[in-house]
């Protein structure tokens, strides 16, 4: 949200007081984001909608605080989103990707990516796994932070279990999948993921992301 504010909202609306903001200002912001001549690239409708949603939230908060009498962003409708993903990996492709990940030069990054394929969990859930929640006897691991906000126990397959046990704990770092910064887990690994896909023989990378 901070990135969207600084990149889209502040340059366009940052000098306008809440009391002086008009629906047309918000509409122009929406139109500018959809115009590659204005923003120098094409943004998906979903990105545009996230930006306008932030403006709606901000102006609604201003309304609650009594700064304004109406939410001028409320009348601005969101764009139609057509972000259905049509690309999927079949079983054989997934196997190649997992093997490629496990052979990656950084075992923590490779192991984290392989775990995403094996467990189907969100990226933040896998990257946030900690050693003190790993139960070797029961072959389970406790997930502290989940999307739903409720912790739960993950039962590990043989391969998932072997990935974790093959890694070495790093002193001073509680995370299983250790990142580059001291005491932190792996973070953004898009470059590594792309290399792993290419090594696995995945040549058509258009539309491919972690959700694929």
Residue pairs with C-beta under 8 A, 6 or more apart in sequence:
1 54
4 47
4 50
4 51
4 54
5 54
8 29
8 33
8 39
8 51
9 29
9 51
9 54
9 55
12 25
12 28
12 29
12 32
13 21
13 25
13 26
13 29
13 55
16 25
18 59
18 62
18 67
18 68
19 67
19 68
21 59
21 68
21 72
21 73
22 72
23 72
23 73
23 75
23 76
25 72
26 52
26 55
26 72
26 73
26 76
27 76
29 51
29 52
29 55
30 48
30 51
30 52
30 76
30 79
32 38
32 39
33 39
33 43
33 47
33 48
33 51
34 43
34 45
34 48
34 79
36 42
44 81
44 83
45 78
45 79
45 80
45 81
45 82
45 83
46 81
46 83
48 78
48 79
49 78
49 79
49 81
52 73
52 76
52 78
53 78
55 73
56 71
56 73
56 74
56 76
58 73
59 68
59 71
59 72
59 73
59 74
60 71
60 73
60 74
62 68
62 71
63 69
63 70
63 71
85 207
85 211
85 212
86 207
87 204
87 206
87 207
87 208
87 212
88 212
89 97
89 202
89 212
93 200
93 202
94 117
96 200
96 201
96 202
97 113
97 117
97 196
97 197
97 200
97 202
98 114
98 117
98 118
98 159
99 200
100 196
100 197
100 199
100 200
101 110
101 111
101 113
101 114
101 117
101 196
102 110
102 111
102 114
102 163
103 110
103 199
104 110
104 113
104 192
104 195
104 196
104 199
106 192
107 166
107 167
108 167
108 176
108 177
108 178
108 179
108 186
109 177
109 186
109 189
109 192
110 192
110 196
111 163
111 164
111 166
111 167
111 177
112 126
112 127
112 177
112 186
112 189
113 189
113 192
113 193
113 196
114 159
114 163
115 121
115 126
115 160
115 163
115 177
116 123
116 126
116 210
118 157
118 159
118 160
118 163
119 126
119 154
119 160
121 143
121 154
122 146
122 147
123 210
124 145
124 147
125 143
125 145
125 146
125 147
126 177
127 175
127 177
127 185
127 186
127 187
128 143
128 144
128 145
128 175
128 185
129 141
129 143
129 164
129 175
129 176
129 177
129 185
130 144
130 174
130 175
130 176
131 169
131 174
131 175
131 176
132 174
133 141
133 142
133 143
133 144
134 141
134 164
134 176
135 141
135 142
136 165
139 155
139 156
139 161
140 153
140 154
140 155
140 156
141 153
141 154
141 156
141 164
142 151
142 152
142 153
142 154
143 151
143 152
143 153
143 154
144 151
145 151
146 152
156 164
164 176
167 176
167 177
167 178
169 176
170 178
172 182
172 183
173 182
173 183
173 184
174 183
175 184
175 185
175 186
176 185
177 185
177 186
178 184
178 185
178 186
179 185
179 186
179 187
180 187
181 187
193 210
194 205
197 205
197 208
198 205
202 208
